């Protein structure tokens, strides 16, 4: 056996743990019920034996779930953490790193560390055991919280032949990775049967000696939802008595990592892996989770955007803090980001619970906005429409509002959307039922409007005149008296004609312009520099033009540069015999041509133009009996594509909507690029931009389909597709129908829907082993579900790294917050912006903290330094993600932000105190540490 320094000869660390999927093939509440006896037993083992150790999966969600049911055990649990027997955190939840935003990852660690410190301190290792690949900026995020170590399994490339490596983020930040190359259950096979422990351990160490480089391996003893093994100490003690030269030592993962050398020379000797980890070499990364249950990904992004907007509005308008509400919403988002939750690869109940939590999070954000807006509305003249720009950048704003005017009085410059109903109620009532009319009136309110007048046009007729605005007068008592008098004079059998009429109203689109993090009135006489012109098949604002072909495909032209793509937005529908984890191709049956096409202009400009393309495709209902090909039953599937061009925007907005009618299929949309045989693509998400090739690295038993995630944009061949949620994409080189060569350009292909009926299949055409139980999940077929996908096509950024693509993505994702003024006169400005951005560095988060400090998080997505170019009142310090001050009084305008850097700033003078991170207790191999 190898020697480790001067310590007793040691063979292996043994790390008891459980990997606790909070929800998966059972919903959260079922797994929480199962968790209670597991931790009950664990606490007894820890109380009874000081030598026992356990790692609680790197997430504090288990602690929260347990103490919610067993609050009386809080002191016992905390004591075990304080003694170093139980390792908790640092994450709140083990999230999927590609299905949530970078800020969600930050809030995840923030919450996990806070909870762990309340019970004794967090494990100082970024434990990422089961995520389906890892985002490129995770090392930078970990380092931002002072975490210099990670431990992970999936995604590392085959070139890593050691038990550790350096993982480098896009900005150059590095963490040491304890590489769980044999999975998070590597030691399970060494203790069964118990009488073969000695031989199994010796063979394991010998077999992997070349990888271990003399280091005692980290033997992970645990798996999904596993209870602690009560005889573990006895098994290890017996082994060590028989083999004193080859000790097994029980430890937490934090203790093992703390024992490794962090000497600079030793770290430099480790192999380096740059950026994201999405190799299939030593573990399945299950890429199909990106495209299953797409509604979950949309709900996640919607909640994140809503909370981001709510926090920025709260910071802008001031007043009583709404932080606790925002924190509640973020907690729900963090819980939903778990790697078996938002991914959609669990049972139907889990998907429904996750979707509900995300809806509640989004509604919480709406609530915060609702209670913050009155402070803004009071600084805007009563009835005047306005909008809050939550972006850090100045931009043009558009918003719909209702004007009470006649058709001839719709102001020039406003775009008419629709006339609203004038008659809100028209009924004939017998005299005996007329008192119900009085019961409908609450003060002045009737049918959601304010009564501004009434009249009796005939002896048995009553007309109410109502308005959306509270103007005019209405004396309820006088009206009631007059009505009763008229009823008494009339014939008791006579029917009364009661009509409620609203003033003529029109929904209109208005425009305005606001500085970053500010508000502006939407002007009825507002105009845009580049108005939208619409014809039967064309949208054109002088910056970008769309031409629609007869078959529903479109040409997009960037007018200033002349760059163009043709035949865009083709649809391809294919059979899918896979499961929620992996797409499974079938032998035939791809559908590409519609049987019907209808093209209709929906909005004529000048502020916004829209054309709706309705295509009908004849799709097989499902698969044949053995699942090898598509079935013979056919249904007509209607798919609507809405094209939208706004004034002054240099990209085309696209919305694809349909109600899914068939199962076991994958539907994708094609966007041509300006090149062929491209080397790869770049995609943004999780606070970074990643460069990717065309071929994935295989191994392990999973075919490396070259499908990838994009959360902000994907760019290839001079064409960008902007997204508002995580989407699966692939770069495809098209051929002809006969499979021959073609000169058509490569395409960015986006997955709109993947519908399957099994959580995991036992026999998969692209995967050797199951990813879970072969469980029926009819909800994942999305039958009868409305599928809505938004993206944009941007040809104005041929070189993404020297363009405004980040700003365009921000503009696409965030719609302004509309508000109607309630004040008596205009106050200038309606909002004093707490911070504005004027360069290319993006504002990602702005919030008030508990101590009243203002915190801003900005990201330079570009792969070169950019000046910060921020204007803000007061003096600001640069901090790490935990709030520790790194540099005081930074120059906000001149500061150079290095490439791919996440920058956190806090406004002085209130700088929160920073708690020193707890140090891991260092466990060495010695006689004192043997079991």
KACORLIN-V462527 format. One line per field, one symbol per residue. burial: + if it has 9 or more other C-alpha atoms within 8 Angstrom, else -. Layout:
BEGIN
burial=???
END
This chain:
BEGIN
burial=-+++--++++++++++++++-+++++++--++--++-++-+++-++----++++++++++++--+++--+---+--++++++-++++++++++++++++++++++++++++++-+++-+++++++++++++++++++++++++++-+++++++++++----++++++++++-+++++++++-++++++-+++---++--+++--+---+--+---++++++++-++-+----+-+++-++----+++++++++++++++------++--++-+++++++++++++-++++++++-++++++++++++++++++++++-----+-++-+++++++++++++++++++++-++-+++-++++++-+++-++--+++-+++++++-++++++++++++++++-+-+++----+--+++++----+++-+--+++--+------+--+++--++++++-+---+++++++++-----+----++-----++--+---+++++++++++++++++++++++++++++++-+-+-+++++--+++++++++++++--++++++++----++-++++++++++++++++++++--+-++-+--+-+-+-++++++++++++++++++++++--+++++---+-++++++++++++++++++++++++++++++++++++++++-+-+++++++++++---+-+++++++++-++++++++++++++++++++++++++-+++---------+++++++++++++++++--+-+++-+--+++-++-++++---+--+++++++++-+--++-++-++++-+-+-++++++--+---++-+++++++++++++++++---++++++++++--++++++++--++++++++-++----+-++-+-++++++++++++-----------+--+-+---+++
END
